[in-house]
């Protein structure tokens, strides 16, 4: 949070990196990548970069709870396979 934004407690739980990571903060969204099938090539490189130290540092700088907290993946990452339906 920045100084101009005040976080509200929900059911006595304030949003923080720790409460999001342990699930006690109930208002949160999953970190999602939508791809056509399993990521490959440049897409896989990008996903790996986002989940790596440099990408996670940028996410944290932007005051977003990182996908990885204390070396543990903090969210589900979804890869959807879209298929043409006739």
N, C-alpha and C positions, 0 to 999 in steps of 0.2 A: 504494500500500500504506500501511496505517497502522502505527503502532509496535507494535501487538499482533499483527500478521500478518507472517509471514516468507515471502517468495516463494522457491520452489525453482527451481533451474536444471534444465532438461531438456536433455540432450545439450550441456551447457555454456552454454546460452542462458537468461539470466534474463528473465522477462516484464517488459516496459516498453512505454511508448507507442511507442518507436522500433522495438523488435523485433516488436511486433504489427503495426505499420504496414508494415515491410519484409518480413514473412512468415517471418522466421527463428524466431520463437516459434510453434511448431506447435500448441500447445494454446490454441485460441481458438474463439469462436463468432461466426457472422455476426450483424450487426444486422438484425433482420427486422421488417417490418410486414406483417401479413396483412390484405388487404382484398379485398372482392368487386369485382374489376375495378380499373381505374386509379383512384387516389384523386381525388375531386372535392370541391368545397365545403369544409365544415368539416374533413373528413379530410385533404384536401390542405393546408389551412392548418396543421393540426397537424403533419403530416410536414415541411412547410417550416419551421415553428417549431423542431421538434426538431433539424433539420439546420442551422438558423441559429445565429448567435452566442450568443443567450441559451440555447437548448436545449443546445448543446454545452458551454457554461460550466457548466451544472448537472450534466451528465454527468461532466465532468472533476472538479467538486467532490466528486462521489460516488465518486471513485477508480476510475472506469471509463474505459477507453481510448476517447476520442471517435471518432465515425464519420468526422470530418474532421481530418486532421493536416497542418499546414503548408499549408492550403488545398486539400488533395487528399483526395477521398473514400477512406476507409481500408477500406471494406467494401463488399460487394455488398448492395444493397437489393432485396428481392424483393417483387413484387406478384403475387399469385396470382389467377387468374380461376377462380372456382368456378362450375361449371355443373351443373344438375340432369341426372341420368342416368335415363332411363326404363327 
